[in-house]
């Protein structure tokens, strides 16, 4: 299976047309069609459903698209890492993380490093801990920002000097909005949207002193923005971290922290025994400097 053919496959999957894909790839349509048929023969699977107007992927085709994209991304990342010289450091730094205000600290680090090495590029991936660790393990990310609790056995890490605060996102006109903090008793019976991560649910169980499953969970979310829209429509209340949703100005929403106060610590992690490119090494060194400066202030 050649990389060139995988790129052909991804182009067809994107364009949903052999004609359009051939034009974008600057190859002839017969050549592209032949390569795709040979790919199907090699794998022994039908990858496309060929209709009159467009081509769609079969279930095997959808699986291959995910794997092919990962292979191409990793190949491009590796090539980029080697295309640096010592005097003019260029390259890419791939960072993944969930929704957290700690990204401001990462942004500050990148800004400071940009002054010295303006040709380093940053690629951000948003997802929950499962999404981030999957891409870390496959080599598609250099660093991941994980919110505790998280399984750290496979990673080296640095604890970031910032914390997030857990609380309840709600409409400003609801009864609970009159309170300054939210206690476990306040959660009984109300419709709750929560992160689908089991470790997060375990933390809330520990904080509240009761089985998380006894709460009225009406929805789970991966990233909180869409959950906030459901809160805005009056669907329920979202257990989430502070500063992720704008609750100022004309917003219909407000955030109330949990009481007793529940904080989430954050770590930036990378695979053990990872070999860093010049760009990622510079980023990690700068991050350590910024953390030391922050702590000493």
DRENLO-555804 format. One record per residue (C-alpha): y, x, z; residue in three letters; residue number from 1. Coordinates in Angstrom, 3 decimals. Example, Ala and Ser with C-alpha at 12.3 -4.5 7.8 and 13.67 -1.06 7.14 Angstrom:
BEGIN
+----------+----------+----------+------+-----+
!       py !       px !       pz ! type ! seq !
+----------+----------+----------+------+-----+
!   -4.500 !   12.300 !    7.800 !  ala !   1 !
!   -1.060 !   13.670 !    7.140 !  ser !   2 !
+----------+----------+----------+------+-----+
//
This chain:
BEGIN
+----------+----------+----------+------+-----+
!       py !       px !       pz ! type ! seq !
+----------+----------+----------+------+-----+
!    0.000 !    0.000 !    0.000 !  unk !   1 !
!    3.152 !    1.736 !   -1.213 !  unk !   2 !
!    6.592 !    1.423 !    0.372 !  unk !   3 !
!    8.039 !    0.661 !   -3.053 !  unk !   4 !
!    5.728 !   -2.329 !   -3.428 !  unk !   5 !
!    6.600 !   -3.570 !    0.060 !  unk !   6 !
!   10.273 !   -3.450 !   -0.910 !  unk !   7 !
!    9.416 !   -5.445 !   -4.036 !  unk !   8 !
!    7.561 !   -7.983 !   -1.914 !  unk !   9 !
!   10.479 !   -8.364 !    0.515 !  unk !  10 !
!   12.932 !   -8.822 !   -2.363 !  unk !  11 !
!   10.859 !  -11.661 !   -3.810 !  unk !  12 !
!   10.470 !  -13.236 !   -0.371 !  unk !  13 !
!   14.240 !  -13.131 !    0.059 !  unk !  14 !
!   15.208 !  -14.352 !   -3.416 !  unk !  15 !
!   12.353 !  -16.898 !   -3.676 !  unk !  16 !
!   12.320 !  -16.040 !   -7.370 !  unk !  17 !
!   10.671 !  -13.257 !   -9.357 !  unk !  18 !
!   13.454 !  -13.382 !  -11.942 !  unk !  19 !
!   16.242 !  -12.981 !   -9.365 !  unk !  20 !
!   14.315 !  -10.318 !   -7.451 !  unk !  21 !
!   13.650 !   -8.351 !  -10.643 !  unk !  22 !
!   17.375 !   -8.355 !  -11.427 !  unk !  23 !
!   18.301 !   -7.167 !   -7.920 !  unk !  24 !
!   15.650 !   -4.427 !   -8.067 !  unk !  25 !
!   16.546 !   -3.436 !  -11.623 !  unk !  26 !
!   12.949 !   -3.761 !  -12.822 !  unk !  27 !
!   11.470 !   -5.986 !  -15.500 !  unk !  28 !
!    9.975 !   -9.328 !  -14.548 !  unk !  29 !
!    6.488 !   -8.487 !  -15.969 !  unk !  30 !
!    6.441 !   -5.239 !  -13.977 !  unk !  31 !
!    7.349 !   -7.034 !  -10.762 !  unk !  32 !
!    4.803 !   -9.810 !  -11.336 !  unk !  33 !
!    2.078 !   -7.230 !  -11.952 !  unk !  34 !
!    2.940 !   -5.319 !   -8.760 !  unk !  35 !
!    2.769 !   -8.503 !   -6.706 !  unk !  36 !
!   -0.590 !   -9.523 !   -8.150 !  unk !  37 !
!   -1.960 !   -6.045 !   -7.445 !  unk !  38 !
!   -0.684 !   -6.317 !   -3.875 !  unk !  39 !
!   -2.496 !   -9.631 !   -3.426 !  unk !  40 !
!   -5.650 !   -8.094 !   -4.897 !  unk !  41 !
!   -5.384 !   -5.086 !   -2.598 !  unk !  42 !
!   -5.053 !   -7.257 !    0.501 !  unk !  43 !
!   -7.468 !   -9.906 !   -0.672 !  unk !  44 !
!   -4.970 !  -12.596 !    0.332 !  unk !  45 !
!   -2.763 !  -15.060 !   -1.499 !  unk !  46 !
!    0.812 !  -14.262 !   -0.493 !  unk !  47 !
!    2.841 !  -16.689 !   -2.622 !  unk !  48 !
!    2.814 !  -20.319 !   -3.675 !  unk !  49 !
!    4.337 !  -20.267 !   -7.134 !  unk !  50 !
!    6.274 !  -23.486 !   -7.865 !  unk !  51 !
!    8.371 !  -24.535 !  -10.842 !  unk !  52 !
!   11.689 !  -23.790 !   -9.186 !  unk !  53 !
!   10.969 !  -21.265 !   -6.448 !  unk !  54 !
!    8.327 !  -19.127 !   -4.827 !  unk !  55 !
!    7.387 !  -19.729 !   -1.190 !  unk !  56 !
!    5.300 !  -17.625 !    1.163 !  unk !  57 !
!    1.858 !  -18.593 !    2.375 !  unk !  58 !
!    0.914 !  -18.092 !    6.022 !  unk !  59 !
!   -0.452 !  -14.646 !    5.109 !  unk !  60 !
!    2.751 !  -13.982 !    3.186 !  unk !  61 !
!    4.869 !  -14.810 !    6.246 !  unk !  62 !
!    2.783 !  -12.422 !    8.339 !  unk !  63 !
!    3.166 !   -9.649 !    5.770 !  unk !  64 !
!    6.921 !  -10.203 !    5.547 !  unk !  65 !
!    7.288 !   -9.541 !    9.277 !  unk !  66 !
!    5.097 !   -6.446 !    9.151 !  unk !  67 !
!    6.620 !   -5.159 !    5.904 !  unk !  68 !
!   10.137 !   -5.477 !    7.307 !  unk !  69 !
!    9.119 !   -3.532 !   10.415 !  unk !  70 !
!    7.555 !   -0.787 !    8.257 !  unk !  71 !
!   10.630 !   -0.516 !    6.012 !  unk !  72 !
!   13.015 !   -0.536 !    8.987 !  unk !  73 !
!   11.054 !    2.218 !   10.722 !  unk !  74 !
!   10.847 !    4.275 !    7.516 !  unk !  75 !
!   14.591 !    3.979 !    6.903 !  unk !  76 !
!   15.319 !    4.819 !   10.549 !  unk !  77 !
!   13.107 !    7.924 !   10.406 !  unk !  78 !
!   14.669 !    9.093 !    7.152 !  unk !  79 !
!   18.144 !    8.642 !    8.618 !  unk !  80 !
!   17.194 !   10.633 !   11.727 !  unk !  81 !
!   16.205 !   13.613 !    9.566 !  unk !  82 !
!   19.273 !   13.462 !    7.336 !  unk !  83 !
!   21.530 !   15.200 !    9.844 !  unk !  84 !
!   22.733 !   18.748 !   10.121 !  unk !  85 !
!   23.842 !   20.520 !   13.280 !  unk !  86 !
!   27.540 !   20.735 !   12.434 !  unk !  87 !
!   28.150 !   17.184 !   11.241 !  unk !  88 !
!   26.068 !   14.784 !   13.298 !  unk !  89 !
!   25.407 !   11.534 !   11.512 !  unk !  90 !
!   22.785 !    8.955 !   12.139 !  unk !  91 !
!   21.948 !    5.646 !   13.685 !  unk !  92 !
!   21.473 !    4.453 !   17.231 !  unk !  93 !
!   19.421 !    1.274 !   17.627 !  unk !  94 !
!   20.010 !   -0.673 !   20.845 !  unk !  95 !
!   18.407 !   -3.946 !   21.877 !  unk !  96 !
!   19.111 !   -6.206 !   24.794 !  unk !  97 !
!   19.410 !   -9.667 !   26.174 !  unk !  98 !
!   22.680 !  -11.412 !   26.763 !  unk !  99 !
!   24.484 !   -9.480 !   29.477 !  unk ! 100 !
!   28.018 !   -8.392 !   30.280 !  unk ! 101 !
!   26.594 !   -4.868 !   30.692 !  unk ! 102 !
!   26.963 !   -4.489 !   26.924 !  unk ! 103 !
!   30.620 !   -3.750 !   27.689 !  unk ! 104 !
!   29.508 !   -0.528 !   29.354 !  unk ! 105 !
!   27.449 !    0.367 !   26.287 !  unk ! 106 !
!   30.421 !   -0.475 !   24.064 !  unk ! 107 !
!   32.693 !    1.812 !   26.105 !  unk ! 108 !
!   30.188 !    4.647 !   25.760 !  unk ! 109 !
!   29.952 !    4.156 !   22.000 !  unk ! 110 !
!   33.744 !    4.093 !   21.715 !  unk ! 111 !
!   34.110 !    7.374 !   23.595 !  unk ! 112 !
!   31.364 !    9.049 !   21.559 !  unk ! 113 !
!   32.947 !    7.807 !   18.333 !  unk ! 114 !
!   35.971 !   10.009 !   19.033 !  unk ! 115 !
!   33.762 !   13.099 !   18.769 !  unk ! 116 !
!   31.197 !   11.887 !   16.243 !  unk ! 117 !
!   32.711 !    9.183 !   14.020 !  unk ! 118 !
!   29.746 !    9.101 !   11.637 !  unk ! 119 !
!   27.238 !    7.769 !   14.158 !  unk ! 120 !
!   26.467 !    4.122 !   13.467 !  unk ! 121 !
!   25.215 !    1.568 !   15.978 !  unk ! 122 !
!   22.790 !   -1.270 !   15.315 !  unk ! 123 !
!   22.480 !   -4.008 !   17.934 !  unk ! 124 !
!   19.522 !   -6.328 !   18.337 !  unk ! 125 !
!   19.730 !   -9.384 !   20.591 !  unk ! 126 !
!   16.664 !  -10.883 !   22.186 !  unk ! 127 !
!   14.898 !  -11.461 !   25.457 !  unk ! 128 !
!   12.879 !   -8.785 !   27.254 !  unk ! 129 !
!    9.720 !   -9.561 !   25.285 !  unk ! 130 !
!   11.554 !   -9.249 !   21.954 !  unk ! 131 !
!   13.224 !   -5.987 !   22.974 !  unk ! 132 !
!   10.126 !   -4.285 !   24.374 !  unk ! 133 !
!    8.092 !   -5.260 !   21.302 !  unk ! 134 !
!   10.589 !   -3.500 !   19.058 !  unk ! 135 !
!   10.842 !   -0.529 !   21.437 !  unk ! 136 !
!    7.077 !   -0.082 !   21.395 !  unk ! 137 !
!    7.024 !   -0.144 !   17.590 !  unk ! 138 !
!    9.783 !    2.466 !   17.344 !  unk ! 139 !
!   12.302 !    0.047 !   15.836 !  unk ! 140 !
!   14.720 !    0.510 !   18.739 !  unk ! 141 !
!   15.876 !    3.700 !   20.438 !  unk ! 142 !
!   17.065 !    1.993 !   23.618 !  unk ! 143 !
!   16.664 !   -1.342 !   25.297 !  unk ! 144 !
!   18.744 !   -2.979 !   28.009 !  unk ! 145 !
!   16.419 !   -4.809 !   30.369 !  unk ! 146 !
!   17.497 !   -7.151 !   33.116 !  unk ! 147 !
!   15.459 !   -6.836 !   36.289 !  unk ! 148 !
!   12.794 !   -7.869 !   36.989 !  unk ! 149 !
!   11.114 !   -6.153 !   34.052 !  unk ! 150 !
!    7.923 !   -4.175 !   33.515 !  unk ! 151 !
!    9.050 !   -0.529 !   33.394 !  unk ! 152 !
!    5.674 !    1.248 !   33.377 !  unk ! 153 !
!    5.896 !    2.417 !   29.757 !  unk ! 154 !
!    9.527 !    3.539 !   29.831 !  unk ! 155 !
!   11.920 !    6.108 !   31.165 !  unk ! 156 !
!   15.206 !    4.595 !   32.215 !  unk ! 157 !
!   18.648 !    4.927 !   33.728 !  unk ! 158 !
!   19.999 !    2.281 !   36.077 !  unk ! 159 !
!   23.347 !    1.009 !   34.814 !  unk ! 160 !
!   26.132 !    0.891 !   37.422 !  unk ! 161 !
!   26.864 !   -2.791 !   36.768 !  unk ! 162 !
!   25.152 !   -6.005 !   37.871 !  unk ! 163 !
!   25.020 !   -9.556 !   36.570 !  unk ! 164 !
!   25.246 !  -12.624 !   38.789 !  unk ! 165 !
!   22.959 !  -15.645 !   38.534 !  unk ! 166 !
!   24.427 !  -19.118 !   38.692 !  unk ! 167 !
!   24.536 !  -22.592 !   37.190 !  unk ! 168 !
!   26.405 !  -23.504 !   34.002 !  unk ! 169 !
!   27.634 !  -27.110 !   34.012 !  unk ! 170 !
!   30.290 !  -29.494 !   32.754 !  unk ! 171 !
!   33.603 !  -29.358 !   34.614 !  unk ! 172 !
!   33.572 !  -33.106 !   35.248 !  unk ! 173 !
!   30.169 !  -33.214 !   36.996 !  unk ! 174 !
!   29.793 !  -33.630 !   40.750 !  unk ! 175 !
!   28.383 !  -30.145 !   41.373 !  unk ! 176 !
!   31.468 !  -28.580 !   39.754 !  unk ! 177 !
!   33.387 !  -29.494 !   42.911 !  unk ! 178 !
!   31.343 !  -26.919 !   44.826 !  unk ! 179 !
!   32.159 !  -23.193 !   44.955 !  unk ! 180 !
!   28.506 !  -22.112 !   45.079 !  unk ! 181 !
!   25.104 !  -23.656 !   44.344 !  unk ! 182 !
!   22.381 !  -23.678 !   46.995 !  unk ! 183 !
!   18.661 !  -24.405 !   46.439 !  unk ! 184 !
!   19.051 !  -27.965 !   47.689 !  unk ! 185 !
!   21.570 !  -28.665 !   44.899 !  unk ! 186 !
!   18.937 !  -28.015 !   42.224 !  unk ! 187 !
!   16.554 !  -30.716 !   43.387 !  unk ! 188 !
!   16.239 !  -33.513 !   40.848 !  unk ! 189 !
!   18.894 !  -32.349 !   38.380 !  unk ! 190 !
!   17.852 !  -31.600 !   34.756 !  unk ! 191 !
!   17.654 !  -27.816 !   34.366 !  unk ! 192 !
!   17.593 !  -25.526 !   31.338 !  unk ! 193 !
!   16.170 !  -22.107 !   32.150 !  unk ! 194 !
!   15.082 !  -18.839 !   30.567 !  unk ! 195 !
!   11.516 !  -19.019 !   29.307 !  unk ! 196 !
!   10.669 !  -15.625 !   30.831 !  unk ! 197 !
!    8.096 !  -15.914 !   33.615 !  unk ! 198 !
!    9.572 !  -13.026 !   35.615 !  unk ! 199 !
!   12.946 !  -14.784 !   35.718 !  unk ! 200 !
!   11.280 !  -17.974 !   36.931 !  unk ! 201 !
!    9.566 !  -15.948 !   39.663 !  unk ! 202 !
!   12.942 !  -14.616 !   40.824 !  unk ! 203 !
!   14.388 !  -18.128 !   41.047 !  unk ! 204 !
!   11.289 !  -19.248 !   42.970 !  unk ! 205 !
!   11.828 !  -16.438 !   45.464 !  unk ! 206 !
!   15.513 !  -17.252 !   45.822 !  unk ! 207 !
!   14.979 !  -20.967 !   46.332 !  unk ! 208 !
!   11.887 !  -20.673 !   48.516 !  unk ! 209 !
!    9.984 !  -23.209 !   46.440 !  unk ! 210 !
!    7.680 !  -23.288 !   43.437 !  unk ! 211 !
!    9.771 !  -23.113 !   40.268 !  unk ! 212 !
!    7.584 !  -25.759 !   38.647 !  unk ! 213 !
!    8.786 !  -28.344 !   41.171 !  unk ! 214 !
!   12.244 !  -28.274 !   39.593 !  unk ! 215 !
!   13.085 !  -30.769 !   36.854 !  unk ! 216 !
!   12.883 !  -28.348 !   33.896 !  unk ! 217 !
!   13.992 !  -30.222 !   30.769 !  unk ! 218 !
!   14.279 !  -27.230 !   28.409 !  unk ! 219 !
!   13.788 !  -23.475 !   28.148 !  unk ! 220 !
!   15.909 !  -21.063 !   26.137 !  unk ! 221 !
!   15.686 !  -17.603 !   24.653 !  unk ! 222 !
!   19.424 !  -16.862 !   24.352 !  unk ! 223 !
!   21.907 !  -18.900 !   26.328 !  unk ! 224 !
!   24.478 !  -19.859 !   23.658 !  unk ! 225 !
!   22.433 !  -22.738 !   22.254 !  unk ! 226 !
!   21.583 !  -23.824 !   25.781 !  unk ! 227 !
!   25.314 !  -23.990 !   26.538 !  unk ! 228 !
!   25.774 !  -26.459 !   23.672 !  unk ! 229 !
!   23.157 !  -28.713 !   25.230 !  unk ! 230 !
!   24.946 !  -28.446 !   28.579 !  unk ! 231 !
!   28.204 !  -29.333 !   26.837 !  unk ! 232 !
!   26.543 !  -32.478 !   25.481 !  unk ! 233 !
!   25.535 !  -33.489 !   29.006 !  unk ! 234 !
!   21.828 !  -32.743 !   28.556 !  unk ! 235 !
!   21.499 !  -30.764 !   31.769 !  unk ! 236 !
!   22.490 !  -27.692 !   33.772 !  unk ! 237 !
!   21.642 !  -24.131 !   32.697 !  unk ! 238 !
!   20.465 !  -21.436 !   35.087 !  unk ! 239 !
!   21.946 !  -18.281 !   33.560 !  unk ! 240 !
!   23.970 !  -15.138 !   34.125 !  unk ! 241 !
!   27.750 !  -15.118 !   34.527 !  unk ! 242 !
!   30.283 !  -14.086 !   31.849 !  unk ! 243 !
!   28.064 !  -14.943 !   28.883 !  unk ! 244 !
!   29.727 !  -18.241 !   28.055 !  unk ! 245 !
!   33.482 !  -18.719 !   27.935 !  unk ! 246 !
!   34.412 !  -21.202 !   30.653 !  unk ! 247 !
!   38.174 !  -20.640 !   30.538 !  unk ! 248 !
!   40.987 !  -22.530 !   28.808 !  unk ! 249 !
!   39.904 !  -25.666 !   26.996 !  unk ! 250 !
!   36.194 !  -25.169 !   27.646 !  unk ! 251 !
!   34.369 !  -28.203 !   29.027 !  unk ! 252 !
!   32.105 !  -25.922 !   31.047 !  unk ! 253 !
!   32.244 !  -24.035 !   34.326 !  unk ! 254 !
!   29.987 !  -21.561 !   36.128 !  unk ! 255 !
!   29.090 !  -21.605 !   39.816 !  unk ! 256 !
!   27.203 !  -18.667 !   41.410 !  unk ! 257 !
!   24.058 !  -19.190 !   43.446 !  unk ! 258 !
!   24.177 !  -19.003 !   47.233 !  unk ! 259 !
!   22.631 !  -16.867 !   48.687 !  unk ! 260 !
!   24.072 !  -14.583 !   46.036 !  unk ! 261 !
!   21.488 !  -13.496 !   43.459 !  unk ! 262 !
!   22.262 !  -10.421 !   41.367 !  unk ! 263 !
!   20.398 !   -8.994 !   38.403 !  unk ! 264 !
!   20.276 !   -5.199 !   38.095 !  unk ! 265 !
!   20.175 !   -3.649 !   34.645 !  unk ! 266 !
!   18.482 !   -0.593 !   33.172 !  unk ! 267 !
!   18.733 !    1.111 !   29.804 !  unk ! 268 !
!   15.211 !    2.169 !   28.846 !  unk ! 269 !
!   13.421 !    4.196 !   26.186 !  unk ! 270 !
!    9.787 !    5.040 !   25.484 !  unk ! 271 !
!    8.235 !    7.805 !   27.539 !  unk ! 272 !
!    7.886 !   11.108 !   25.656 !  unk ! 273 !
!   10.308 !    9.835 !   23.021 !  unk ! 274 !
!   11.677 !   12.450 !   20.649 !  unk ! 275 !
!   15.376 !   11.788 !   20.210 !  unk ! 276 !
!   17.333 !   12.299 !   17.030 !  unk ! 277 !
!   20.573 !   14.266 !   17.307 !  unk ! 278 !
!   22.577 !   11.036 !   17.296 !  unk ! 279 !
!   20.512 !    9.313 !   19.990 !  unk ! 280 !
!   20.558 !   12.461 !   22.139 !  unk ! 281 !
!   24.346 !   12.587 !   21.950 !  unk ! 282 !
!   24.547 !    8.906 !   22.889 !  unk ! 283 !
!   22.266 !    9.351 !   25.897 !  unk ! 284 !
!   24.239 !   12.384 !   27.108 !  unk ! 285 !
!   27.512 !   10.488 !   26.766 !  unk ! 286 !
!   26.049 !    7.496 !   28.604 !  unk ! 287 !
!   25.018 !    9.734 !   31.505 !  unk ! 288 !
!   28.554 !   11.183 !   31.597 !  unk ! 289 !
!   30.102 !    7.704 !   31.633 !  unk ! 290 !
!   27.791 !    6.596 !   34.459 !  unk ! 291 !
!   28.653 !    9.684 !   36.521 !  unk ! 292 !
!   32.364 !    9.078 !   35.941 !  unk ! 293 !
!   32.024 !    5.427 !   36.924 !  unk ! 294 !
!   30.163 !    6.226 !   40.130 !  unk ! 295 !
!   32.623 !    8.949 !   41.174 !  unk ! 296 !
!   35.697 !    6.750 !   40.706 !  unk ! 297 !
+----------+----------+----------+------+-----+
//
